Amino acid sequence: SGVGVIILIIVVLLIGYIGYMIGRLQFTYGAIKGKAESSAEIGLAQADEVIIRELIETAKDQKVDLLPEQIFVDHSIKDSMRIYIEYDDSSNIFGIYTYKKHFKIDIVKPMKVRE
C-alpha cells in the first residue's frame, strides 16, 4: 500500500544518511592520507613546515581540526621520509549518537635520487 511504500522510502533514506555520516570519516581519512603520501613522495623538496601547513589545510578542507603537534615528519630513516599523523574525528547522527573514531596515518616513502 501507499503508506508501506512511504515508510520503506523513509527507512532507506535514514539508512543512507547514517551510512553517509559514518562513511564521511573514511573519506576524510583517505583525503588526508593521500596528501600525506604525495608530500612524502616529494620528500626533501619541501620544508617540514610547508608539509605540515599543507596537511593542516587539507584537513581543514575536510572539516577536521588538525594541529601541528599531531603531525610528525621524520627524516631519521635512512634514504626515506616518514609522515605520521594521529587525530580523532567524529560524526554526529541526528544529535542522538556521535560516532567517534581515532585515526593513525603512518607513511614511509623511500627518497628518490636522480643520478
C-alpha positions in Angstrom: 0.0 0.0 0.0 1.0 3.7 -0.2 1.8 4.0 3.5 4.1 1.0 3.3 6.0 2.4 0.4 6.4 5.8 2.2 7.7 4.0 5.3 10.1 2.0 3.2 11.4 5.1 1.5 11.9 6.8 4.9 13.8 3.8 6.2 16.0 3.6 3.1 16.8 7.4 3.4 17.6 7.0 7.1 20.0 4.1 6.4 21.6 6.0 3.6 22.1 9.1 5.7 23.6 7.1 8.6 25.9 5.3 6.1 27.0 8.6 4.6 27.8 10.2 8.0 29.9 7.2 9.0 31.5 6.9 5.6 32.4 10.6 5.7 35.0 9.8 8.3 36.7 7.3 5.9 36.5 9.7 3.0 38.2 12.4 5.2 40.9 9.9 6.3 41.5 9.0 2.6 42.0 12.6 1.6 44.4 13.3 4.5 46.3 10.1 3.8 46.5 10.9 0.1 48.0 14.3 0.8 50.5 12.7 3.3 51.6 10.2 0.6 52.1 12.8 -2.0 54.0 15.0 0.5 56.3 12.1 1.4 56.9 11.3 -2.2 58.1 14.9 -2.8 60.3 14.5 0.2 63.2 16.9 0.6 61.8 19.3 -2.0 59.6 20.8 0.7 60.4 22.0 4.2 58.7 20.2 7.1 56.8 23.4 8.0 55.3 23.5 4.5 54.3 19.8 4.6 52.6 20.4 8.0 50.8 23.5 6.8 49.5 21.8 3.7 48.3 18.8 5.7 46.5 21.1 8.1 44.9 22.9 5.1 43.8 19.6 3.6 42.3 18.5 6.9 40.6 21.9 7.3 39.0 21.5 3.8 37.6 18.2 5.1 36.3 19.9 8.3 38.9 18.3 10.6 40.9 20.4 13.1 44.5 19.0 12.8 47.1 20.6 15.0 50.9 20.8 14.2 51.5 18.6 17.3 49.5 15.8 15.7 51.9 15.6 12.6 55.3 14.2 12.9 57.8 14.4 9.9 60.7 12.1 10.4 64.0 12.1 8.4 65.8 9.6 10.7 65.1 6.6 8.5 68.0 6.2 6.0 67.0 7.3 2.5 63.4 7.6 3.5 60.8 10.0 4.7 58.1 9.2 7.3 55.0 11.2 8.0 53.0 10.2 11.0 49.6 11.7 11.8 47.3 10.9 14.6 43.9 12.5 15.1 40.3 12.0 16.3 37.2 12.6 14.1 33.5 12.2 14.8 30.2 12.4 13.1 27.0 13.4 14.8 24.0 11.4 13.7 20.7 13.3 14.3 22.1 14.7 17.5 21.3 11.4 19.1 24.5 9.4 18.6 28.1 10.6 17.9 30.2 8.1 16.0 33.9 8.6 17.1 37.0 7.2 15.6 40.7 7.5 16.3 42.9 7.6 13.1 46.6 6.9 12.6 48.3 7.5 9.3 51.9 6.3 9.0 53.6 6.8 5.6 57.2 5.8 4.9 58.4 6.6 1.4 62.0 6.0 0.0 63.7 9.1 -1.2 64.2 9.1 -5.0 67.5 10.4 -6.1 68.3 11.2 -9.7 71.7 10.2 -11.0 
